[in-house]
Amino acid sequence: MQELRFNKGDFGYKRRVIVTNDDDVVIDLSAVGLTFNFVVWDEYAPGTILWTVGVDLVSGIAGEVDLDIVAGDFNVAGTYIGKVKIYEGVISKEGSKTVQVVVEESA
């Protein structure tokens, strides 16, 4: 499983990720009207969203997005699960690959 690491409490930056499906194929995000967010949940309570991170599209055809890390994101150290959710209007579309999210205590 791919892993994303963050320092607890750090914010005010963007983190670029490539959105892929479970077969590691890049998902084309260039369709008109798509919106995105990055959802994070406890690895032991799937489906219970703990927080949502804003996502900015960088390159639709390349599946590149930036996670917009703001105050309140990644404030609790631990291991979580996350994924980029893709919506067309209010309908959830093809799912992206689930990744492990590790929030580490700041040094």
Backbone as JSON, one array per atom type, in Angstrom:
{
  "sequence": "MQELRFNKGDFGYKRRVIVTNDDDVVIDLSAVGLTFNFVVWDEYAPGTILWTVGVDLVSGIAGEVDLDIVAGDFNVAGTYIGKVKIYEGVISKEGSKTVQVVVEESA",
  "N": [[0.85, -1.18, 0.0], [0.59, 2.17, -0.88], [2.15, 4.93, 0.8], [1.59, 7.92, 2.56], [3.23, 10.47, 4.26], [3.02, 12.73, 6.99], [3.83, 15.56, 9.03], [2.74, 16.03, 12.29], [0.47, 18.63, 12.89], [1.65, 20.4, 11.05], [1.06, 22.83, 8.52], [-0.2, 24.84, 5.75], [0.84, 24.35, 3.25], [1.17, 22.6, 0.07], [0.66, 19.27, -1.12], [1.68, 17.26, -3.62], [0.08, 14.65, -5.39], [-0.36, 11.67, -7.35], [-3.21, 10.45, -8.82], [-4.4, 7.25, -8.82], [-5.95, 4.13, -9.85], [-6.94, 0.97, -8.32], [-5.37, -0.76, -9.78], [-3.08, 0.59, -10.26], [-3.23, 2.34, -12.41], [-3.21, 5.5, -13.88], [-5.77, 7.81, -13.18], [-7.82, 9.58, -15.34], [-8.55, 12.85, -14.89], [-9.71, 14.89, -16.26], [-12.29, 15.42, -17.15], [-15.1, 17.56, -17.62], [-16.63, 19.26, -14.92], [-15.94, 17.68, -12.75], [-15.23, 17.22, -9.29], [-13.18, 17.17, -6.31], [-11.96, 15.65, -3.28], [-9.92, 14.81, -0.44], [-10.22, 12.2, 1.65], [-9.95, 11.06, 5.01], [-9.73, 8.35, 7.22], [-9.94, 6.38, 10.24], [-7.83, 3.58, 10.48], [-8.94, 1.36, 11.64], [-11.62, 1.71, 11.62], [-13.19, 1.67, 9.08], [-14.79, 3.77, 6.71], [-15.76, 5.65, 8.48], [-15.37, 8.85, 8.36], [-12.77, 10.92, 9.39], [-11.58, 13.38, 8.83], [-11.55, 15.8, 6.14], [-9.64, 16.78, 3.39], [-8.86, 19.55, 1.37], [-8.6, 19.59, -2.24], [-6.72, 20.48, -5.06], [-6.86, 20.63, -8.55], [-4.2, 19.8, -10.68], [-3.11, 18.66, -13.1], [-5.29, 17.28, -15.18], [-5.29, 15.19, -17.16], [-2.98, 13.85, -16.49], [-3.57, 12.98, -14.0], [-2.82, 14.42, -11.75], [-2.94, 15.99, -8.62], [-3.06, 18.48, -6.04], [-2.87, 18.22, -2.57], [-4.31, 20.36, -0.33], [-3.02, 21.5, 2.4], [-4.2, 22.6, 5.39], [-4.72, 24.5, 8.48], [-5.7, 22.4, 11.11], [-5.81, 20.06, 9.68], [-4.39, 16.84, 9.91], [-3.71, 16.77, 12.72], [-3.51, 14.92, 14.74], [-1.36, 12.49, 15.82], [-0.74, 9.32, 14.31], [-1.79, 6.32, 12.53], [-3.56, 6.16, 9.57], [-6.11, 5.75, 7.02], [-6.5, 6.81, 3.67], [-7.94, 8.48, 0.77], [-8.35, 9.88, -2.51], [-11.36, 11.25, -3.29], [-13.63, 11.27, -5.95], [-15.94, 13.23, -7.62], [-18.84, 13.65, -9.64], [-20.83, 16.15, -9.98], [-23.02, 15.51, -7.41], [-22.58, 12.88, -7.27], [-20.61, 10.13, -6.47], [-17.77, 9.06, -8.19], [-15.6, 6.83, -10.06], [-13.4, 5.13, -7.93], [-10.38, 6.1, -6.27], [-7.13, 4.73, -5.58], [-6.63, 3.39, -2.35], [-4.65, 4.73, 0.27], [-2.08, 4.51, 2.78], [-1.96, 6.66, 5.51], [0.29, 8.36, 7.4], [0.72, 10.09, 10.3], [3.09, 11.84, 11.92], [4.7, 12.59, 15.04], [5.95, 15.84, 15.5], [9.37, 16.76, 15.19]],
  "CA": [[0.0, 0.0, 0.0], [1.32, 3.43, -0.91], [2.11, 5.61, 2.08], [1.82, 9.37, 2.61], [3.65, 10.85, 5.61], [2.83, 14.14, 7.34], [4.2, 15.93, 10.39], [1.6, 16.49, 13.08], [0.28, 20.05, 13.08], [2.18, 21.23, 9.97], [0.05, 23.25, 7.55], [0.18, 25.98, 4.92], [1.58, 23.88, 2.08], [0.46, 21.66, -0.8], [1.35, 17.99, -1.32], [1.27, 16.7, -4.91], [-0.11, 13.21, -5.51], [-0.89, 11.16, -8.6], [-4.39, 9.66, -8.51], [-4.47, 6.0, -9.57], [-6.94, 3.16, -9.38], [-6.33, -0.16, -7.61], [-4.41, -1.42, -10.67], [-2.01, 1.57, -10.44], [-3.42, 3.07, -13.66], [-3.57, 6.89, -13.61], [-7.15, 8.16, -13.49], [-7.96, 10.84, -16.08], [-9.41, 13.75, -14.12], [-9.93, 16.07, -17.09], [-13.7, 15.61, -17.53], [-15.73, 18.79, -17.12], [-17.57, 19.12, -13.82], [-15.47, 16.83, -11.66], [-14.69, 17.84, -8.09], [-12.36, 16.21, -5.58], [-11.46, 15.9, -1.93], [-9.14, 13.72, 0.11], [-10.85, 11.82, 2.91], [-9.09, 10.28, 5.89], [-10.46, 7.66, 8.26], [-9.18, 5.5, 11.11], [-7.62, 2.3, 9.8], [-9.74, 0.32, 12.29], [-13.04, 2.06, 11.5], [-13.39, 2.1, 7.71], [-16.06, 4.42, 6.4], [-16.02, 6.76, 9.4], [-14.43, 9.89, 7.95], [-12.28, 11.75, 10.48], [-11.46, 14.72, 8.28], [-11.49, 15.94, 4.69], [-8.62, 17.73, 2.96], [-9.14, 20.14, 0.07], [-7.78, 19.12, -3.34], [-6.66, 21.34, -6.23], [-6.45, 19.92, -9.77], [-2.98, 20.31, -11.31], [-3.15, 18.18, -14.48], [-6.33, 16.27, -15.26], [-4.92, 14.04, -17.99], [-1.9, 13.14, -15.8], [-4.06, 12.55, -12.7], [-2.09, 15.13, -10.7], [-3.67, 16.91, -7.76], [-2.38, 18.94, -4.84], [-3.62, 18.26, -1.32], [-4.13, 21.69, 0.24], [-2.92, 21.24, 3.84], [-4.55, 23.8, 6.15], [-4.81, 24.3, 9.92], [-6.71, 21.43, 11.49], [-5.52, 18.78, 9.01], [-3.27, 16.05, 10.43], [-3.37, 17.26, 14.06], [-3.39, 13.81, 15.69], [-0.42, 11.48, 15.35], [-1.3, 7.98, 14.18], [-1.85, 5.73, 11.2], [-4.91, 6.29, 9.03], [-6.31, 5.38, 5.63], [-7.03, 7.95, 2.93], [-8.07, 8.35, -0.68], [-8.96, 10.99, -3.23], [-12.73, 10.96, -3.74], [-13.92, 11.96, -7.21], [-17.39, 13.43, -7.75], [-19.44, 14.32, -10.79], [-21.98, 16.69, -9.27], [-23.06, 14.93, -6.07], [-22.42, 11.43, -7.42], [-19.24, 9.64, -6.35], [-17.35, 8.33, -9.38], [-14.56, 5.82, -9.91], [-12.59, 5.34, -6.74], [-8.93, 6.07, -6.37], [-6.48, 3.75, -4.73], [-6.52, 3.73, -0.93], [-3.27, 4.84, 0.72], [-1.87, 4.63, 4.22], [-1.6, 8.03, 5.91], [0.99, 8.33, 8.68], [0.93, 11.42, 10.9], [4.15, 11.65, 12.89], [4.99, 13.67, 15.98], [6.98, 16.76, 15.0], [10.67, 16.62, 15.89]],
  "C": [[0.9, 1.24, 0.0], [1.14, 4.16, 0.41], [2.38, 7.11, 1.88], [2.15, 9.71, 4.06], [3.5, 12.35, 5.8], [3.34, 14.35, 8.75], [2.98, 16.5, 11.09], [1.61, 18.02, 13.2], [0.86, 20.95, 11.99], [1.05, 21.6, 9.01], [0.57, 24.44, 6.75], [1.01, 25.58, 3.72], [0.7, 22.95, 1.26], [1.32, 20.42, -0.97], [0.83, 17.38, -2.61], [1.17, 15.19, -4.84], [-0.64, 12.88, -6.9], [-2.03, 10.22, -8.24], [-4.43, 8.44, -9.43], [-5.6, 5.13, -9.05], [-6.21, 2.0, -8.71], [-5.32, -0.93, -8.45], [-3.22, -0.52, -10.99], [-2.05, 2.27, -11.8], [-3.87, 4.49, -13.3], [-5.01, 7.14, -14.04], [-7.18, 9.52, -14.17], [-8.99, 11.7, -15.36], [-9.84, 14.97, -14.93], [-11.38, 16.3, -17.5], [-14.27, 16.87, -16.88], [-16.66, 18.46, -15.96], [-17.14, 18.22, -12.69], [-14.99, 17.69, -10.5], [-14.03, 16.75, -7.25], [-12.21, 16.63, -4.13], [-10.69, 14.66, -1.49], [-9.72, 13.41, 1.47], [-9.92, 10.91, 3.69], [-9.97, 9.63, 6.96], [-9.51, 6.77, 9.05], [-9.04, 4.14, 10.43], [-8.45, 1.17, 10.4], [-11.24, 0.59, 12.24], [-13.31, 2.56, 10.08], [-14.77, 2.72, 7.51], [-16.42, 5.57, 7.31], [-14.98, 7.84, 9.13], [-14.07, 10.77, 9.14], [-12.09, 13.19, 10.04], [-11.33, 14.66, 6.77], [-10.5, 17.05, 4.36], [-9.0, 18.25, 1.57], [-8.15, 19.66, -0.98], [-7.88, 20.11, -4.49], [-6.17, 20.52, -7.42], [-5.22, 20.6, -10.35], [-2.98, 19.95, -12.79], [-4.14, 17.02, -14.56], [-5.89, 15.02, -15.99], [-3.83, 13.19, -17.3], [-2.34, 12.67, -14.41], [-3.38, 13.23, -11.53], [-3.0, 16.09, -9.95], [-2.74, 17.34, -6.62], [-3.33, 18.84, -3.66], [-3.29, 19.6, -0.68], [-4.18, 21.57, 1.76], [-3.14, 22.54, 4.6], [-4.6, 23.46, 7.64], [-5.95, 23.34, 10.24], [-6.54, 20.09, 10.81], [-4.34, 18.12, 9.73], [-2.77, 16.55, 11.8], [-3.16, 16.16, 15.08], [-2.45, 12.76, 15.1], [-1.09, 10.11, 15.3], [-1.24, 7.5, 12.75], [-3.3, 5.67, 10.76], [-4.94, 5.73, 7.61], [-6.9, 6.59, 4.92], [-7.16, 7.65, 1.45], [-8.66, 9.63, -1.25], [-10.33, 10.53, -3.69], [-13.01, 11.85, -4.94], [-15.44, 12.03, -7.36], [-17.73, 14.08, -9.08], [-20.77, 14.84, -10.26], [-21.94, 16.16, -7.85], [-22.83, 13.43, -6.09], [-20.95, 11.05, -7.35], [-18.92, 8.79, -7.57], [-16.31, 7.27, -9.03], [-13.67, 6.13, -8.71], [-11.11, 5.32, -7.02], [-8.4, 5.02, -5.41], [-6.39, 4.27, -3.29], [-5.04, 3.74, -0.55], [-3.22, 4.88, 2.24], [-1.38, 6.05, 4.51], [-0.97, 7.94, 7.3], [1.24, 9.77, 9.13], [1.91, 11.22, 12.06], [4.27, 12.85, 13.81], [6.08, 14.55, 15.37], [8.23, 16.62, 15.85], [10.96, 17.82, 16.77]]
}
